[in-house]
């Protein structure tokens, strides 16, 4: 049985991850050693240059899968992180099926897509070039975010795009797009998430959700979400420090 991240995702295994926002490879290495199945490397909001992401991937190695949220869901950012050896990409603000199709194409070599061919860490700097080209289309996960009212309106066509492995809900941006900034429990936001959930489950597309705490994601696990992100590296650091300081005082 295939044990790669994409294969496990498509089988519907529960994959527990956390968000990495610090550009210090050691912090990602520590989180991987803690036992998470995968790490969400936040290249959209984190302070990352290309070299920072490569250093994190090198530090983590085979300890956990590393999936990078690109800053913009376009050809060059996707190509760069995949050439670094990421196990997949998370594409933000995907609001139409046409955009989703382009993202899949950028992530797949011909004839399945239009990903540019180059040499990078993913290819063993050229020493595993042929092997990587043969396996990449099967092993790279493509995850799109539904985090806008337009994505909710178009979710049926987005979920139907061949090559989309999962839809990740972005509750905070979704709430903002609905005029409910920060109100992720508002009925309008909950209703939008319910609609995305129903459509994706019916289509057999895996679902993902981010929560700051384990408690925040538990209801979504119960509903069949399998791609889970709980916590953020900065909050682990700050929260742990505060608890120790409080105990000392």
C-alpha positions as CSV (number, residue, x, y, z in Angstrom):
1,X,0.0,0.0,0.0
2,X,1.3,3.4,-1.0
3,X,2.4,5.4,2.1
4,X,3.0,8.8,0.6
5,X,1.1,11.9,1.8
6,X,-1.1,12.2,-1.3
7,X,-2.1,8.5,-1.2
8,X,-3.0,8.7,2.4
9,X,-5.0,11.8,1.8
10,X,-6.9,10.3,-1.0
11,X,-7.7,7.2,1.0
12,X,-9.3,9.3,3.6
13,X,-6.8,8.7,6.4
14,X,-7.0,11.2,9.3
15,X,-3.9,13.4,8.8
16,X,-3.0,15.6,11.8
17,X,-0.9,18.6,11.1
18,X,0.0,22.0,12.5
19,X,1.0,25.4,11.0
20,X,4.6,26.6,10.6
21,X,5.0,30.3,10.3
22,X,8.5,30.9,11.8
23,X,11.5,30.9,9.4
24,X,13.6,28.9,11.8
25,X,14.2,25.4,10.6
26,X,14.7,24.0,14.1
27,X,11.1,24.9,15.1
28,X,9.7,22.9,12.2
29,X,12.1,20.1,13.0
30,X,10.8,20.0,16.6
31,X,7.2,19.9,15.5
32,X,7.9,17.1,13.1
33,X,9.7,15.2,15.9
34,X,6.6,15.7,18.0
35,X,4.8,13.3,15.7
36,X,2.6,15.3,13.4
37,X,1.7,13.6,10.2
38,X,2.3,16.7,8.2
39,X,3.3,20.4,8.5
40,X,1.5,23.3,6.9
41,X,4.3,25.7,5.8
42,X,2.6,29.0,5.5
43,X,4.2,30.7,2.5
44,X,1.3,33.1,2.2
45,X,1.4,34.9,5.5
46,X,4.8,33.6,6.9
47,X,8.1,35.6,6.4
48,X,9.5,33.1,3.9
49,X,11.9,33.5,1.0
50,X,12.5,30.5,-1.2
51,X,15.7,29.6,0.7
52,X,13.8,29.7,4.0
53,X,11.3,27.1,2.7
54,X,14.2,24.9,1.4
55,X,15.9,25.0,4.8
56,X,12.7,23.9,6.5
57,X,12.2,21.0,4.1
58,X,15.8,20.0,4.6
59,X,15.6,20.1,8.4
60,X,12.3,18.1,8.5
61,X,13.5,15.5,6.0
62,X,11.4,12.4,6.1
63,X,10.0,13.1,9.6
64,X,6.7,14.5,8.3
65,X,5.2,15.5,5.1
66,X,5.6,19.2,4.2
67,X,2.9,21.0,2.3
68,X,3.4,24.6,1.4
69,X,0.8,27.2,1.1
70,X,2.0,29.4,-1.8
71,X,1.8,33.2,-1.5
72,X,-0.2,33.4,-4.7
73,X,-1.9,30.4,-6.5
74,X,0.0,31.0,-9.8
75,X,2.6,29.1,-11.9
76,X,5.9,30.5,-10.6
77,X,5.2,30.2,-6.8
78,X,3.9,26.6,-7.3
79,X,6.8,25.6,-9.5
80,X,9.3,26.9,-7.0
81,X,8.1,25.1,-3.9
82,X,7.6,21.8,-5.8
83,X,11.1,22.0,-7.2
84,X,12.3,22.4,-3.5
85,X,10.7,19.0,-2.7
86,X,7.4,19.9,-1.1
87,X,4.9,17.0,-0.8
88,X,2.2,19.2,-2.1
89,X,0.8,22.7,-2.3
90,X,-2.1,24.6,-0.7
91,X,-3.5,27.2,-3.1
92,X,-5.2,30.2,-1.4
93,X,-8.3,32.1,-2.7
94,X,-9.5,29.6,-5.3
95,X,-12.9,30.9,-6.3
96,X,-13.6,29.3,-9.6
97,X,-13.2,25.9,-11.4
98,X,-11.1,27.6,-14.1
99,X,-8.6,28.7,-11.5
100,X,-8.6,25.3,-9.9
101,X,-7.8,23.7,-13.3
102,X,-4.9,26.0,-13.8
103,X,-3.5,25.1,-10.4
104,X,-3.7,21.4,-11.1
105,X,-1.9,22.0,-14.5
106,X,0.9,24.0,-12.9
107,X,1.4,21.1,-10.4
108,X,1.6,18.3,-13.0
109,X,4.2,17.5,-15.7
110,X,3.0,16.9,-19.2
111,X,0.9,15.3,-20.5
112,X,-1.3,15.8,-17.4
113,X,-0.3,19.4,-16.9
114,X,2.2,22.1,-17.8
115,X,4.6,22.2,-14.9
116,X,8.0,23.5,-16.0
117,X,10.9,21.0,-16.0
118,X,14.0,22.0,-14.1
119,X,16.6,20.8,-11.6
120,X,16.2,21.3,-7.9
121,X,16.2,19.6,-4.5
122,X,13.2,17.5,-5.5
123,X,15.2,16.0,-8.3
124,X,18.2,15.2,-6.1
125,X,19.8,18.2,-7.8
126,X,19.7,16.2,-11.0
127,X,20.8,12.9,-9.7
128,X,17.2,11.6,-9.3
129,X,15.9,13.5,-12.3
130,X,14.3,10.7,-14.2
131,X,12.9,9.0,-11.1
132,X,11.3,12.2,-9.9
133,X,9.7,12.9,-13.2
134,X,8.2,9.5,-13.3
135,X,6.6,9.7,-9.8
136,X,5.9,13.4,-9.2
137,X,2.4,13.5,-10.8
138,X,1.3,10.6,-8.6
139,X,2.9,11.9,-5.4
140,X,2.2,15.7,-5.3
141,X,-0.9,16.7,-3.5
142,X,-3.0,19.6,-4.7
143,X,-5.2,21.3,-2.1
144,X,-7.3,24.3,-2.8
145,X,-8.8,26.7,-0.2
146,X,-12.4,27.6,-0.1
147,X,-12.2,30.9,1.8
148,X,-14.4,33.3,-0.1
149,X,-18.2,33.7,-0.7
150,X,-17.4,33.2,-4.5
151,X,-15.8,29.8,-3.7
152,X,-18.9,28.8,-1.8
153,X,-21.1,29.8,-4.8
154,X,-18.9,27.7,-7.2
155,X,-18.0,24.8,-5.0
156,X,-19.8,22.2,-7.1
157,X,-17.7,23.0,-10.1
158,X,-14.5,23.4,-8.1
159,X,-15.0,20.0,-6.4
160,X,-15.5,18.4,-9.8
161,X,-12.1,19.4,-11.1
162,X,-9.9,16.4,-11.8
163,X,-6.7,16.4,-9.7
164,X,-8.0,18.3,-6.7
165,X,-7.1,16.2,-3.7
166,X,-8.8,18.2,-1.0
167,X,-10.6,21.4,-0.2
168,X,-9.4,23.3,2.8
169,X,-11.8,25.7,4.5
170,X,-10.5,29.1,5.4
171,X,-13.0,30.1,8.0
172,X,-11.6,33.6,8.9
173,X,-11.2,34.9,5.3
174,X,-14.6,33.3,4.5
175,X,-16.2,35.1,7.4
176,X,-14.6,38.4,6.2
177,X,-15.9,37.9,2.7
178,X,-19.4,37.5,4.1
179,X,-19.1,40.7,6.1
180,X,-18.7,38.8,9.3
181,X,-15.0,39.6,10.2
182,X,-13.8,37.3,13.0
183,X,-17.3,35.8,13.5
184,X,-16.6,32.2,12.4
185,X,-19.5,31.0,14.5
186,X,-22.0,33.3,12.8
187,X,-25.0,31.5,11.1
188,X,-24.0,32.9,7.7
189,X,-20.5,31.5,8.0
190,X,-21.6,28.2,9.5
191,X,-24.2,27.9,6.6
192,X,-21.5,28.5,4.0
193,X,-19.2,25.9,5.6
194,X,-22.1,23.4,5.8
195,X,-22.7,23.9,2.0
196,X,-19.1,23.3,1.1
197,X,-19.0,20.2,3.4
198,X,-22.1,18.6,1.9
199,X,-20.9,19.2,-1.7
200,X,-17.4,17.9,-1.1
201,X,-18.5,14.8,0.8
202,X,-21.0,14.0,-1.9
203,X,-18.3,14.4,-4.6
204,X,-15.8,12.3,-2.6
205,X,-13.3,15.2,-2.2
206,X,-11.4,15.3,1.1
207,X,-12.0,18.2,3.4
208,X,-9.6,20.1,5.6
209,X,-10.0,22.6,8.4
210,X,-7.7,24.8,10.5
211,X,-8.3,25.5,14.2
212,X,-6.2,27.2,16.8
213,X,-6.9,24.5,19.3
214,X,-7.7,20.8,19.2
215,X,-11.1,21.5,20.6
216,X,-11.8,23.8,17.6
217,X,-11.2,21.1,15.0
218,X,-12.9,18.2,16.8
219,X,-16.4,18.9,15.5
220,X,-15.1,18.9,11.9
221,X,-13.3,15.6,12.4
222,X,-16.7,14.2,13.6
223,X,-18.2,15.4,10.3
224,X,-15.7,13.6,8.2
225,X,-12.9,16.1,7.7
226,X,-9.6,14.2,7.4
227,X,-7.0,16.9,6.7
228,X,-6.6,18.6,10.0
229,X,-4.4,21.6,11.1
230,X,-4.4,22.4,14.8
231,X,-2.3,25.0,16.4
232,X,0.5,27.4,15.2
233,X,4.1,27.3,16.1
234,X,4.1,30.8,17.5
235,X,1.1,30.0,19.8
236,X,2.8,26.8,21.0
237,X,5.9,28.8,22.0
238,X,4.0,31.8,23.5
239,X,1.4,29.7,25.3
240,X,4.0,27.3,26.7
241,X,6.1,30.2,27.9
242,X,3.1,31.9,29.6
243,X,2.1,28.7,31.4
244,X,5.6,28.3,32.9
245,X,5.8,31.9,33.8
246,X,2.4,31.8,35.4
247,X,3.3,28.7,37.4
248,X,6.5,30.4,38.6
249,X,4.7,33.5,39.8
